[in-house]
Amino acid sequence: MDLMFYIVSAVITIAVVMGVVLLHVAYITYFERKILGDMQDRMGPMEVGYHGLLQPIADGLKLFFKEDIIPSGANKIIFTAAPILVLVPALIGFAVIPFGRDSLTIGPFTFNPIITDINIGILYILAFASLGAYGVLLGGWASNSKYALLGGLRSAAQVISYELPLGLALVGPILLSESLSMVKMTEAQSGGALKWFILVQPIPFFIYVISAIAETNRLPFDLPEAESELVAGFFTEYSGMRFAFFFLAEYANMILTSCIATVVFLGGWHAPHPALEFIPPILWFLAKVYCFLFFYIWIRATLPRLRFDQLMGFCWKILLPVGLANILITSIVVYWLRS
Amino acid sequence: MAQILFFYFGGMTVLSAIVAVATPHLIYSALSLLVTFIHIAGLYILLHAEFIAAIQIIIYAGAILVLYLFVLMLFHSKQEPRYLHRQLPVGIFLGLVLLGMMVLAAFRSEILGQIGTMNDKLGHTKAIGMALYTDFVFPFEMASLILLVAMFGAILLAGRTVRRKSDGSA
């Protein structure tokens, strides 16, 4: 009987997390259009609902009812599977993110603010993030179009390259917290903003933010879909629901990388000062995540796109050596402090 | 439960490995190899080797196989079968040799029942780190040296064409 209650509450937790994440994904597109509009001195979406608040729902419905086109000469199986291969790794990472502190008990059911705490949490996210490249690569190949193929190849090269500095940037906080579990990493940063890893590890934080923007194919690193040269990159031939899947995956990845940055560098759900702990932890978590999301959009509105060789050179010649040097220094200091 | 999962992961590993070798389509072959890698990671998780499982997916599925796919995507589809058939005798020979070695190893040694120095209290990741950097530090460093040499070789081979091109244009 206990097992049944456990399974039911786990299923409900998963459903709630997925629902909330997808809702945020939908509304991130709205915030992006509003913030971009504000930065460019225009209104953004205004027509659907109060100040355009229902715009994401209208967009979703439109994409859902659009005609599903598969180009002739495309490999049908891989063409249909590719959007799913992109979306699933983006959503599955949310399973190990601790959103808050307190679990909620209603009758026999206990709901935790995290789907599951596994002892390799952060590696689990990295493992599934590295699988996201397949969908992009295969989507580009299966479209039977040169722009899509070139976009796919570019994206795969970019994602594989920037995975390295991203992983290296996370090693510093892992060394400091002595754990790979997201919950233990959050706990290691309790006791106010001075304990957050961003203060001890500022350089990895910057490496992480830059690589995360590159990993999610956002401006100024959106070369896989550079409009002026590749039409729309790997999803040139996609339309309707499948196009929406790629779109959802990009925004879900943005939220996921923001959640990781919050947990690893900004103390997760901890308040910046013990006196502010009366505000629920989950609100602190949301506020920090939205700071990152705002930064993503701000960067998009500000910076021009990089050239491809600049992008690769920056990753291999600057980010990677700096990341390695940081690991060396951090591990020496940690060893020296502990012995 | 663990037994059912073992048979699922093991069966899928073997099945997808066979598909990877048997299919004439190069992309399908690479994709079924991806399925093999993921199911091997599942087997590692059943053995409580979570760290190895994550590394298996990050390195083999996330990096190496993507690079394979990268090359395979640029192949011309009509040249594939001819190219594959030329390698068939060599492939069968090497496969038989490997199989023979594995059978010999399985019957000669006691790999299956050996108890190592792994300590459950440390946690799996910590135990691997301890073992790698204390007992096995020499083989570990040797492996990284071999990889470094391979990396130099790759850079040298790739760099040579660039130099020749710039000579020709000058």
HADDOCK unambig.tbl for C-alpha pairs under 7 A between the chains (distance, minus, plus):
assign (segid A and resid 120 and name CA) (segid B and resid 50 and name CA) 6.80 0.50 0.50
assign (segid A and resid 120 and name CA) (segid B and resid 51 and name CA) 6.54 0.50 0.50
assign (segid A and resid 123 and name CA) (segid B and resid 54 and name CA) 5.98 0.50 0.50
assign (segid A and resid 124 and name CA) (segid B and resid 54 and name CA) 5.97 0.50 0.50
assign (segid A and resid 127 and name CA) (segid B and resid 54 and name CA) 5.86 0.50 0.50
assign (segid A and resid 127 and name CA) (segid B and resid 57 and name CA) 5.62 0.50 0.50
assign (segid A and resid 127 and name CA) (segid B and resid 58 and name CA) 4.70 0.50 0.50
assign (segid A and resid 130 and name CA) (segid B and resid 58 and name CA) 6.22 0.50 0.50
assign (segid A and resid 130 and name CA) (segid B and resid 62 and name CA) 4.66 0.50 0.50
assign (segid A and resid 131 and name CA) (segid B and resid 61 and name CA) 6.99 0.50 0.50
assign (segid A and resid 131 and name CA) (segid B and resid 62 and name CA) 5.41 0.50 0.50
assign (segid A and resid 134 and name CA) (segid B and resid 66 and name CA) 6.94 0.50 0.50
assign (segid A and resid 141 and name CA) (segid B and resid 73 and name CA) 6.66 0.50 0.50
assign (segid A and resid 153 and name CA) (segid B and resid 70 and name CA) 6.82 0.50 0.50
assign (segid A and resid 160 and name CA) (segid B and resid 63 and name CA) 6.63 0.50 0.50
